[in-house]
Amino acid sequence: MKRVVLAVFLLLTFYSTGAPAAAQAARPKLVVFLVVDQMRADYLVRYAPLFQHGLKRLTTEGAWYRNAAYPYMTTVTCVGHATIGTGTLPYKHGMIGNGWYDRPSQKAIACTSDSDTTDVSYGNKTGQGDSAKWMMIPTLAEGVA
């Protein structure tokens, strides 16, 4: 009888009757950040019946942060996009505004300005290009192996 009780105890101890452990989520093949400047958040709900394909899929199957807020005051384009793209705050990523005064060059510069590059354009645009030159840390995409 002792052997039967011991066998049942061991069976119950080492045999899980619950649901099997969930497999570790596979790493996504693609991550899409969609940020629309000056678009009211309620438009995604209001116009949802009109969405098709990609936008519909993003809003129904993707992570949607309905109450997202920046924990700082400046919510201009460059600062906000850099915060979302890096997962850090302005004091770390270096984007403090859409533009600022650069003391060493004694010039006002745009957050994406880069005199060492040239934009690729379908028009006749000439002059300095744009890049992430002023970013102090890599974006989330750059950290992916």
DSSP file (Angstrom, degrees, kcal/mol; ACC not computed):
  #  RESIDUE AA STRUCTURE BP1 BP2  ACC     N-H-->O    O-->H-N    N-H-->O    O-->H-N    TCO  KAPPA ALPHA  PHI   PSI    X-CA   Y-CA   Z-CA
    1    1 A M     >        0   0    0      0, 0.0     4,-2.4     0, 0.0     5,-0.2   0.000 360.0 360.0 360.0 -39.4    0.0    0.0    0.0
    2    2 A K  H  >  +     0   0    0      1,-0.2     4,-2.5     2,-0.2     5,-0.2   0.889 360.0  52.5 -61.2 -38.0    2.9    2.3    0.8
    3    3 A R  H  > S+     0   0    0      2,-0.2     4,-2.6     1,-0.2    -1,-0.2   0.887 108.4  49.9 -65.9 -38.2    4.3    1.8   -2.6
    4    4 A V  H  > S+     0   0    0      2,-0.2     4,-2.5     1,-0.2    -2,-0.2   0.924 112.2  47.3 -65.8 -44.9    1.0    2.7   -4.3
    5    5 A V  H  X S+     0   0    0     -4,-2.4     4,-2.5     2,-0.2    -2,-0.2   0.911 113.6  48.5 -63.1 -42.7    0.7    5.9   -2.3
    6    6 A L  H  X S+     0   0    0     -4,-2.5     4,-2.7    -5,-0.2     5,-0.2   0.914 111.4  49.9 -63.7 -43.0    4.3    6.8   -3.1
    7    7 A A  H  X S+     0   0    0     -4,-2.6     4,-2.5     2,-0.2    -2,-0.2   0.914 112.5  46.5 -63.1 -43.4    3.7    6.1   -6.8
    8    8 A V  H  X S+     0   0    0     -4,-2.5     4,-2.7     2,-0.2     5,-0.2   0.912 112.5  51.1 -64.8 -42.8    0.6    8.2   -6.9
    9    9 A F  H  X S+     0   0    0     -4,-2.5     4,-2.1     2,-0.2    -2,-0.2   0.935 113.3  44.4 -60.1 -47.4    2.4   11.0   -5.0
   10   10 A L  H  X S+     0   0    0     -4,-2.7     4,-2.5     2,-0.2     5,-0.2   0.891 112.5  52.5 -65.2 -39.3    5.3   11.0   -7.4
   11   11 A L  H  X S+     0   0    0     -4,-2.5     4,-1.4    -5,-0.2    -2,-0.2   0.932 113.1  43.6 -62.0 -45.7    3.0   10.8  -10.4
   12   12 A L  H  < S+     0   0    0     -4,-2.7    -1,-0.2     1,-0.2    -2,-0.2   0.824 113.8  52.5 -69.0 -31.6    1.1   13.9   -9.1
   13   13 A T  H  < S+     0   0    0     -4,-2.1    -2,-0.2    -5,-0.2    -1,-0.2   0.917 120.4  29.6 -70.2 -43.8    4.3   15.7   -8.3
   14   14 A F  H  < S+     0   0    0     -4,-2.5     2,-0.6    -5,-0.1    -2,-0.2   0.489 107.4  77.1-100.0  -3.9    5.9   15.3  -11.6
   15   15 A Y  S  < S-     0   0    0     -4,-1.4     2,-0.5    -5,-0.2    -1,-0.1  -0.933  70.1-146.9-111.0 120.9    2.9   15.2  -13.9
   16   16 A S        -     0   0    0     -2,-0.6    -3,-0.1     1,-0.1    -2,-0.0  -0.742  14.7-175.5 -88.5 124.6    1.2   18.4  -14.7
   17   17 A T        +     0   0    0     -2,-0.5    -1,-0.1    -5,-0.2    -5,-0.0   0.530  60.5  89.5 -93.2  -7.6   -2.5   18.2  -15.2
   18   18 A G  S    S-     0   0    0      1,-0.2     3,-0.1     0, 0.0    -2,-0.1  -0.089  96.3 -63.9 -78.2-176.9   -2.8   21.9  -16.1
   19   19 A A        -     0   0    0      1,-0.1    -1,-0.2     3,-0.0     3,-0.1  -0.365  65.5 -94.3 -65.7 146.9   -2.5   23.4  -19.5
   20   20 A P        -     0   0    0      0, 0.0    -1,-0.1     0, 0.0     3,-0.1  -0.286  50.9 -90.5 -61.9 149.3    0.9   23.0  -21.2
   21   21 A A        -     0   0    0      1,-0.1     2,-0.1    -3,-0.1     3,-0.1  -0.358  48.1-106.7 -61.7 136.9    3.3   25.8  -20.7
   22   22 A A        -     0   0    0     -3,-0.1    -1,-0.1     1,-0.1     3,-0.1  -0.399  35.5-111.5 -66.2 137.7    3.0   28.4  -23.5
   23   23 A A        -     0   0    0      1,-0.1    -1,-0.1    -2,-0.1     2,-0.1  -0.380  43.1 -90.3 -66.0 148.2    5.8   28.4  -26.0
   24   24 A Q        -     0   0    0      1,-0.1    -1,-0.1    -3,-0.1     3,-0.1  -0.386  52.1-100.7 -61.5 133.7    8.0   31.4  -25.8
   25   25 A A        -     0   0    0      1,-0.1    -1,-0.1    -2,-0.1     2,-0.1  -0.284  39.2-114.8 -58.3 135.4    6.7   34.0  -28.2
   26   26 A A        -     0   0    0      1,-0.1    -1,-0.1    -3,-0.1     3,-0.1  -0.408  34.5 -99.4 -69.8 147.8    8.6   34.1  -31.5
   27   27 A R        -     0   0    0      1,-0.1    -1,-0.1    -2,-0.1    -3,-0.0  -0.499  46.1-107.9 -66.9 131.6   10.6   37.2  -32.2
   28   28 A P        -     0   0    0      0, 0.0     3,-0.1     0, 0.0    -1,-0.1  -0.301  15.6-147.3 -64.6 146.2    8.6   39.4  -34.6
   29   29 A K  S    S+     0   0    0      1,-0.3     2,-0.4    -3,-0.1    -2,-0.0   0.758  84.5  22.6 -80.2 -26.3    9.9   39.7  -38.1
   30   30 A L        -     0   0    0      2,-0.0     2,-0.5     0, 0.0    -1,-0.3  -0.995  61.0-165.4-145.7 133.8    8.7   43.2  -38.5
   31   31 A V        -     0   0    0     -2,-0.4     2,-0.5    -3,-0.1   110,-0.0  -0.987  12.5-165.5-118.9 127.9    7.9   46.0  -36.1
   32   32 A V        -     0   0    0     -2,-0.5     2,-0.6     2,-0.0    -2,-0.0  -0.959   6.9-165.9-117.9 123.5    5.9   49.0  -37.4
   33   33 A F        -     0   0    0     -2,-0.5     2,-0.6     2,-0.0    -2,-0.0  -0.942   8.3-169.0-102.8 122.3    5.6   52.3  -35.5
   34   34 A L        +     0   0    0     -2,-0.6     2,-0.5    24,-0.0    -2,-0.0  -0.946  11.0 170.9-115.4 113.9    2.9   54.4  -37.0
   35   35 A V        -     0   0    0     -2,-0.6     2,-0.6     2,-0.0    -2,-0.0  -0.986  12.0-167.7-124.4 123.9    2.9   58.0  -35.6
   36   36 A V    >   -     0   0    0     -2,-0.5     3,-1.3     3,-0.1     2,-0.1  -0.941  19.2-134.2-116.5 113.6    0.7   60.6  -37.2
   37   37 A D  T 3  S+     0   0    0     -2,-0.6     3,-0.1     1,-0.2    39,-0.0  -0.401  84.0   0.8 -65.4 137.9    1.3   64.2  -36.2
   38   38 A Q  T 3  S+     0   0    0      1,-0.2     2,-0.6    -2,-0.1    -1,-0.2   0.662  92.3 134.4  60.9  21.8   -1.7   66.2  -35.4
   39   39 A M    <   -     0   0    0     -3,-1.3    -1,-0.2     2,-0.0    -3,-0.1  -0.898  58.6-122.0-100.9 125.6   -4.2   63.4  -35.9
   40   40 A R    >   -     0   0    0     -2,-0.6     3,-1.4     1,-0.1     4,-0.4  -0.395  13.7-131.5 -65.4 139.3   -6.8   63.1  -33.1
   41   41 A A  T >  S+     0   0    0      1,-0.3     3,-1.3     2,-0.2     4,-0.5   0.823 103.3  64.2 -62.1 -32.9   -6.7   59.7  -31.4
   42   42 A D  T 3> S+     0   0    0      1,-0.3     4,-3.0     2,-0.2     3,-0.4   0.664  84.2  76.7 -69.2 -13.7  -10.5   59.3  -31.7
   43   43 A Y  H <> S+     0   0    0     -3,-1.4     4,-2.6     1,-0.2    -1,-0.3   0.840  86.5  61.0 -63.6 -31.8  -10.2   59.3  -35.5
   44   44 A L  H <4 S+     0   0    0     -3,-1.3    -1,-0.2    -4,-0.4    -2,-0.2   0.858 114.1  34.6 -64.3 -34.0   -9.0   55.7  -35.4
   45   45 A V  H >4 S+     0   0    0     -4,-0.5     3,-0.9    -3,-0.4    -2,-0.2   0.894 117.7  52.4 -82.6 -45.5  -12.3   54.7  -33.8
   46   46 A R  H 3< S+     0   0    0     -4,-3.0    -2,-0.2     1,-0.2    -3,-0.2   0.879 121.2  30.8 -59.4 -41.8  -14.5   57.1  -35.6
   47   47 A Y  T >X S+     0   0    0     -4,-2.6     3,-1.8    -5,-0.2     4,-0.6   0.246  84.2 113.9-103.9  12.0  -13.3   56.1  -39.1
   48   48 A A  G X4 S+     0   0    0     -3,-0.9     3,-1.3     1,-0.3    -1,-0.2   0.845  70.5  60.9 -54.5 -39.4  -12.5   52.4  -38.3
   49   49 A P  G 34 S+     0   0    0      0, 0.0    -1,-0.3     0, 0.0    -2,-0.1   0.746 103.4  53.0 -62.3 -19.1  -15.3   51.1  -40.6
   50   50 A L  G <4 S+     0   0    0     -3,-1.8    -2,-0.2     2,-0.0     2,-0.1   0.622  87.0 103.7 -89.2 -13.7  -13.5   52.8  -43.5
   51   51 A F    <<  +     0   0    0     -3,-1.3     2,-0.3    -4,-0.6    -3,-0.0  -0.422  47.4 179.3 -72.9 143.1  -10.1   51.2  -42.9
   52   52 A Q    >>  -     0   0    0     -2,-0.1     3,-0.9     4,-0.0     4,-0.7  -0.946  45.6 -17.9-136.5 158.7   -8.9   48.4  -45.1
   53   53 A H  H 3> S+     0   0    0     -2,-0.3     4,-2.7     1,-0.2     5,-0.2  -0.185 124.7  15.4  54.7-119.1   -5.9   46.2  -45.3
   54   54 A G  H 3> S+     0   0    0      1,-0.2     4,-2.7     2,-0.2    -1,-0.2   0.891 129.9  43.7 -59.6 -50.2   -2.8   47.5  -43.5
   55   55 A L  H <> S+     0   0    0     -3,-0.9     4,-2.0     1,-0.2    -1,-0.2   0.890 115.8  49.5 -66.4 -37.9   -4.3   50.2  -41.3
   56   56 A K  H  X S+     0   0    0     -4,-0.7     4,-2.0     2,-0.2     5,-0.3   0.928 112.1  48.4 -63.6 -44.5   -7.2   47.9  -40.3
   57   57 A R  H  X>S+     0   0    0     -4,-2.7     4,-2.9     1,-0.2     5,-0.7   0.911 110.2  51.3 -63.9 -42.3   -4.7   45.1  -39.4
   58   58 A L  H  X5S+     0   0    0     -4,-2.7     4,-1.0     1,-0.2    -1,-0.2   0.900 114.5  43.0 -61.8 -39.9   -2.5   47.5  -37.4
   59   59 A T  H  <5S+     0   0    0     -4,-2.0    -1,-0.2    -5,-0.2    -2,-0.2   0.757 122.8  36.9 -80.4 -23.5   -5.5   48.7  -35.3
   60   60 A T  H  <5S+     0   0    0     -4,-2.0    -2,-0.2    -5,-0.2    -3,-0.2   0.784 132.3  22.3 -97.4 -30.0   -7.1   45.3  -34.9
   61   61 A E  H  <5S+     0   0    0     -4,-2.9    -3,-0.2    -5,-0.3    -2,-0.1   0.596 109.0  78.3-111.9 -15.0   -4.1   43.0  -34.4
   62   62 A G  S  <<S-     0   0    0     -4,-1.0     2,-0.5    -5,-0.7    -4,-0.0  -0.318  91.1 -87.2 -91.3 174.6   -1.4   45.4  -33.3
   63   63 A A        -     0   0    0     -2,-0.1     2,-0.5     2,-0.0    -1,-0.1  -0.708  45.6-169.3 -78.9 127.7   -0.5   47.0  -30.0
   64   64 A W        -     0   0    0     -2,-0.5     2,-1.2    -5,-0.1     3,-0.1  -0.966  13.7-155.6-127.3 114.1   -2.5   50.2  -29.8
   65   65 A Y    >   +     0   0    0     -2,-0.5     3,-1.0     1,-0.2    -2,-0.0  -0.730  16.9 175.5 -94.2  92.1   -1.7   52.6  -27.0
   66   66 A R  T 3  S+     0   0    0     -2,-1.2    -1,-0.2     1,-0.3   -25,-0.1   0.734  79.0  35.5 -72.3 -24.9   -4.9   54.6  -26.6
   67   67 A N  T 3  S+     0   0    0     -3,-0.1    -1,-0.3     2,-0.1     2,-0.1  -0.101  81.6 150.6-121.2  35.2   -3.8   56.6  -23.6
   68   68 A A    <   +     0   0    0     -3,-1.0     2,-0.3     1,-0.0    -3,-0.0  -0.384  17.9 177.1 -68.9 145.4   -0.2   57.1  -24.4
   69   69 A A        -     0   0    0     -2,-0.1    -2,-0.1     2,-0.0    -1,-0.0  -0.996  30.5-120.6-148.8 145.4    1.4   60.3  -23.1
   70   70 A Y        -     0   0    0     -2,-0.3     5,-0.0     2,-0.1    10,-0.0  -0.702  19.1-138.8 -83.5 138.1    4.8   61.8  -23.1
   71   71 A P  S    S+     0   0    0      0, 0.0     2,-0.3     0, 0.0    -1,-0.1  -0.017  81.4  61.4 -88.2  33.6    6.3   62.4  -19.6
   72   72 A Y  S    S-     0   0    0      1,-0.1    -2,-0.1     2,-0.0     0, 0.0  -0.941  84.8-115.2-149.5 168.7    7.7   65.8  -20.7
   73   73 A M  S    S+     0   0    0     -2,-0.3     2,-0.7     1,-0.1    -1,-0.1   0.902  87.8  79.1 -79.7 -42.6    6.4   69.1  -22.0
   74   74 A T        +     0   0    0      1,-0.1    -1,-0.1    22,-0.1    -2,-0.0  -0.555  45.8 166.7 -76.8 111.4    7.8   69.4  -25.5
   75   75 A T        +     0   0    0     -2,-0.7    -1,-0.1     4,-0.1    22,-0.1  -0.040  24.3 138.6-114.6  31.9    5.7   67.3  -27.8
   76   76 A V     >  -     0   0    0      1,-0.1     4,-2.6     4,-0.1     5,-0.3  -0.279  67.8 -95.7 -71.7 165.4    7.0   68.6  -31.1
   77   77 A T  H  > S+     0   0    0      1,-0.2     4,-2.9     2,-0.2     5,-0.3   0.888 117.7  45.2 -51.5 -57.1    7.7   66.2  -34.0
   78   78 A C  H  > S+     0   0    0      1,-0.2     4,-2.1     2,-0.2    -1,-0.2   0.909 116.1  45.6 -61.1 -45.0   11.4   65.6  -33.6
   79   79 A V  H  > S+     0   0    0      2,-0.2     4,-2.1     1,-0.2    -1,-0.2   0.937 116.1  45.7 -64.3 -47.1   11.4   65.2  -29.9
   80   80 A G  H  X S+     0   0    0     -4,-2.6     4,-2.4     1,-0.2     5,-0.2   0.917 113.9  47.1 -64.6 -44.7    8.3   62.8  -29.9
   81   81 A H  H  X S+     0   0    0     -4,-2.9     4,-2.7    -5,-0.3    -1,-0.2   0.882 112.5  50.2 -66.9 -37.1    9.5   60.7  -32.8
   82   82 A A  H  X S+     0   0    0     -4,-2.1     4,-1.6    -5,-0.3     6,-0.4   0.886 110.4  50.8 -66.7 -37.7   13.0   60.4  -31.3
   83   83 A T  H  X S+     0   0    0     -4,-2.1     4,-2.4     2,-0.2     5,-0.4   0.930 114.6  42.4 -64.6 -45.7   11.4   59.3  -28.0
   84   84 A I  H  < S+     0   0    0     -4,-2.4    -2,-0.2     1,-0.2    -1,-0.2   0.912 115.6  50.1 -66.5 -42.2    9.3   56.7  -29.6
   85   85 A G  H  < S+     0   0    0     -4,-2.7    55,-3.8    -5,-0.2    56,-0.4   0.722 123.5  28.6 -71.5 -22.5   12.1   55.5  -31.8
   86   86 A T  H  < S-     0   0    0     -4,-1.6    -2,-0.2    53,-0.3    -1,-0.2   0.661  93.6-131.2-109.9 -22.3   14.6   55.1  -29.0
   87   87 A G  S  < S+     0   0    0     -4,-2.4     2,-0.2     1,-0.3    -3,-0.1   0.640  75.5  98.9  77.1  13.7   12.4   54.3  -26.0
   88   88 A T  S    S-     0   0    0     -6,-0.4    -1,-0.3    -5,-0.4    -2,-0.2  -0.706  74.7 -99.4-125.0 177.8   14.3   57.0  -24.0
   89   89 A L    >>  -     0   0    0     -2,-0.2     4,-2.2    -3,-0.1     3,-2.1  -0.526  39.2 -98.0 -98.0 164.8   13.7   60.6  -23.1
   90   90 A P  H 3> S+     0   0    0      0, 0.0     4,-2.3     0, 0.0    -1,-0.1   0.813 118.5  62.0 -53.7 -36.5   15.1   63.8  -24.6
   91   91 A Y  H 34 S+     0   0    0      1,-0.2     5,-0.1     2,-0.2    -3,-0.0   0.758 114.4  36.3 -64.6 -20.4   17.9   64.2  -22.1
   92   92 A K  H <4 S+     0   0    0     -3,-2.1    -1,-0.2     3,-0.1    44,-0.0   0.847 121.6  40.5 -95.8 -43.8   19.3   60.9  -23.3
   93   93 A H  H  < S-     0   0    0     -4,-2.2    43,-2.6     2,-0.1    44,-0.4   0.695  99.1-131.3 -84.7 -16.6   18.6   60.9  -27.1
   94   94 A G     <  +     0   0    0     -4,-2.3     2,-1.0    -5,-0.3    -3,-0.1   0.321  64.3 126.9  92.5  -8.9   19.5   64.5  -27.5
   95   95 A M        +     0   0    0      1,-0.2    -1,-0.2   -16,-0.1    -2,-0.1  -0.734  21.5 161.4 -86.6 104.2   16.5   65.8  -29.5
   96   96 A I        -     0   0    0     -2,-1.0     2,-0.3     1,-0.2    -1,-0.2   0.494  63.8 -19.6-102.8  -6.1   15.3   68.8  -27.5
   97   97 A G  S    S-     0   0    0     -7,-0.1    -1,-0.2   -22,-0.1     3,-0.1  -0.967  76.2 -82.7-178.0 178.6   13.2   70.5  -30.2
   98   98 A N  S    S-     0   0    0     -2,-0.3    13,-2.6     1,-0.2    14,-0.3   0.696 114.5  -4.2 -72.8 -17.6   12.6   70.7  -33.9
   99   99 A G  E     -A  110   0A   0     11,-0.3     2,-0.3    12,-0.1    11,-0.2  -0.970  68.1-179.1-164.1 163.3   15.6   73.1  -33.9
  100  100 A W  E     -A  109   0A   0      9,-1.9     9,-2.9    -2,-0.3     2,-0.6  -0.963  37.5 -88.7-159.7 170.9   18.0   74.8  -31.6
  101  101 A Y  E     -A  108   0A   0     -2,-0.3     2,-0.7     7,-0.2     7,-0.3  -0.809  34.3-150.0 -92.5 124.1   20.9   77.2  -31.5
  102  102 A D  E  >> -A  107   0A   0      5,-3.3     4,-1.4    -2,-0.6     5,-1.3  -0.845   4.2-161.4 -97.2 111.0   24.2   75.5  -31.8
  103  103 A R  T  45S+     0   0    0     -2,-0.7     3,-0.2     1,-0.2    -1,-0.2   0.907  84.8  54.8 -62.2 -45.6   26.8   77.5  -29.9
  104  104 A P  T  45S+     0   0    0      0, 0.0    -1,-0.2     0, 0.0    -2,-0.0   0.908 121.0  30.9 -57.6 -41.1   30.0   76.0  -31.5
  105  105 A S  T  45S-     0   0    0      2,-0.2    -2,-0.2    -3,-0.1     3,-0.1   0.588 100.4-135.4 -91.4  -9.8   28.7   76.9  -35.0
  106  106 A Q  T  <5 +     0   0    0     -4,-1.4     2,-0.3     1,-0.2    -3,-0.2   0.888  66.3 113.7  55.2  43.2   26.8   80.0  -33.9
  107  107 A K  E   <S-A  102   0A   0     -5,-1.3    -5,-3.3    -7,-0.0     2,-0.4  -0.968  72.7-114.1-139.1 153.5   23.9   78.9  -36.0
  108  108 A A  E     -A  101   0A   0     -2,-0.3     2,-0.3    -7,-0.3    -7,-0.2  -0.759  41.7-169.2 -82.4 133.9   20.3   77.7  -35.6
  109  109 A I  E     -A  100   0A   0     -9,-2.9    -9,-1.9    -2,-0.4     2,-0.2  -0.923  21.2-121.8-127.3 151.9   20.0   74.2  -36.8
  110  110 A A  E >   -A   99   0A   0     -2,-0.3     3,-1.3   -11,-0.2   -11,-0.3  -0.599  32.8-112.8 -85.5 153.5   17.2   71.8  -37.6
  111  111 A C  T 3  S+     0   0    0    -13,-2.6    23,-0.4     1,-0.3   -12,-0.1   0.726 116.2  36.7 -62.3 -21.5   17.1   68.5  -35.7
  112  112 A T  T 3  S+     0   0    0    -14,-0.3    19,-2.3    21,-0.1    -1,-0.3   0.391  85.8 127.2-109.2   2.2   17.7   66.5  -38.8
  113  113 A S  E <   +B  130   0B   0     -3,-1.3     2,-0.3    17,-0.2    17,-0.2  -0.341  27.0 170.1 -67.2 139.9   20.1   68.8  -40.6
  114  114 A D  E >   -B  129   0B   0     15,-2.2     3,-1.5     3,-0.1    15,-1.4  -0.813  21.9-167.1-152.6 105.6   23.4   67.3  -41.8
  115  115 A S  T 3  S+     0   0    0     -2,-0.3    15,-0.1     1,-0.3    -1,-0.1   0.617  87.6  65.9 -70.5 -11.6   25.8   69.2  -44.0
  116  116 A D  T 3  S+     0   0    0     13,-0.1     2,-0.3    12,-0.1    -1,-0.3   0.454  99.9  58.3 -88.3  -0.8   27.8   66.1  -44.7
  117  117 A T    <   -     0   0    0     -3,-1.5    12,-1.8    12,-0.1     2,-0.4  -0.818  67.3-143.6-125.5 165.9   24.9   64.4  -46.5
  118  118 A T        -     0   0    0     -2,-0.3    10,-0.1    10,-0.2    11,-0.1  -0.998  25.4-120.0-128.3 132.7   22.7   65.0  -49.5
  119  119 A D        -     0   0    0     -2,-0.4     2,-0.6     8,-0.4     8,-0.1  -0.420  20.4-127.0 -68.8 144.6   19.0   64.1  -49.7
  120  120 A V        +     0   0    0     -2,-0.1     2,-0.3     2,-0.0    -1,-0.1  -0.856  43.7 171.8 -90.5 121.5   17.9   61.7  -52.4
  121  121 A S        -     0   0    0     -2,-0.6     0, 0.0     2,-0.2     0, 0.0  -0.932  46.1-143.8-135.8 153.4   15.0   63.5  -54.1
  122  122 A Y  S    S+     0   0    0     -2,-0.3     2,-0.1     2,-0.0    -1,-0.1   0.508  91.0  58.3 -90.0  -6.3   12.8   63.1  -57.2
  123  123 A G  S    S-     0   0    0      2,-0.0    -2,-0.2    -3,-0.0     0, 0.0  -0.161 107.3 -84.5-103.2-159.4   12.9   66.9  -57.7
  124  124 A N        +     0   0    0     -2,-0.1     2,-0.2     2,-0.0    -2,-0.0  -0.132  67.6 152.7-102.2  35.8   15.7   69.4  -58.2
  125  125 A K        +     0   0    0      2,-0.0     2,-0.3     1,-0.0    -4,-0.1  -0.454  16.5 175.9 -69.8 134.2   16.4   69.8  -54.5
  126  126 A T        +     0   0    0     -2,-0.2     2,-0.2    -8,-0.0    -2,-0.0  -0.871  30.6  57.8-130.3 167.5   20.0   70.8  -53.7
  127  127 A G  S    S-     0   0    0     -2,-0.3    -8,-0.4    -8,-0.1    -2,-0.0  -0.627  88.1  -7.1 109.9-168.5   21.8   71.7  -50.5
  128  128 A Q        -     0   0    0     -2,-0.2   -13,-0.2   -10,-0.1   -10,-0.2  -0.206  64.6-138.8 -67.0 153.7   22.4   70.0  -47.2
  129  129 A G  E     -B  114   0B   0    -12,-1.8   -15,-2.2   -15,-1.4     2,-0.4  -0.157  11.9-109.7 -98.9-166.6   20.7   66.7  -46.4
  130  130 A D  E     +B  113   0B   0    -17,-0.2     2,-0.3    -2,-0.1   -17,-0.2  -0.953  40.3 143.8-129.2 146.5   19.1   65.2  -43.4
  131  131 A S        -     0   0    0    -19,-2.3     3,-0.3    -2,-0.4   -12,-0.0  -0.927  61.0 -90.8-161.9-175.8   20.2   62.4  -41.1
  132  132 A A  S >  S+     0   0    0     -2,-0.3     3,-1.9     1,-0.2   -20,-0.1  -0.005  75.0 130.4 -94.9  27.6   20.2   61.2  -37.5
  133  133 A K  T 3   +     0   0    0      1,-0.3    -1,-0.2   -21,-0.2   -21,-0.1   0.820  68.7  50.6 -51.1 -39.1   23.5   63.0  -36.9
  134  134 A W  T 3  S+     0   0    0    -23,-0.4    -1,-0.3    -3,-0.3     2,-0.2   0.508  81.9 112.6 -85.6  -3.9   22.4   64.8  -33.8
  135  135 A M    <   -     0   0    0     -3,-1.9   -41,-0.2     1,-0.1   -42,-0.1  -0.499  52.9-159.2 -69.7 135.5   21.0   61.6  -32.1
  136  136 A M  S    S+     0   0    0    -43,-2.6    -1,-0.1    -2,-0.2   -42,-0.1   0.613  74.0  29.8 -91.9 -13.6   23.0   60.7  -29.0
  137  137 A I  S    S-     0   0    0    -44,-0.4     2,-0.1     0, 0.0    -1,-0.0  -0.936  91.0 -94.3-139.0 161.8   21.9   57.1  -28.9
  138  138 A P        -     0   0    0      0, 0.0     2,-0.1     0, 0.0    -2,-0.1  -0.368  40.2-113.8 -74.2 157.9   20.8   54.5  -31.5
  139  139 A T     >  -     0   0    0      1,-0.1     4,-1.0    -2,-0.1   -53,-0.3  -0.326  33.5 -99.5 -80.3 171.6   17.1   53.9  -32.3
  140  140 A L  T  4 S+     0   0    0    -55,-3.8     3,-0.5     1,-0.2     4,-0.3   0.874 124.4  54.0 -59.9 -37.9   15.4   50.7  -31.5
  141  141 A A  T >4 S+     0   0    0    -56,-0.4     3,-1.1     1,-0.2    -1,-0.2   0.850 104.4  54.1 -66.4 -34.9   15.8   49.5  -35.1
  142  142 A E  T 34 S+     0   0    0      1,-0.2    -1,-0.2    -3,-0.2    -2,-0.2   0.728 102.3  58.8 -73.0 -20.6   19.5   50.1  -35.0
  143  143 A G  T 3< S+     0   0    0     -4,-1.0     2,-0.3    -3,-0.5    -1,-0.2   0.507  83.0 104.0 -85.1  -4.2   19.8   47.9  -31.9
  144  144 A V    <         0   0    0     -3,-1.1    -3,-0.0    -4,-0.3    -4,-0.0  -0.624 360.0 360.0 -82.3 133.4   18.3   44.9  -33.7
  145  145 A A              0   0    0     -2,-0.3    -1,-0.1     0, 0.0    -3,-0.0   0.449 360.0 360.0 -89.6 360.0   20.8   42.2  -34.7
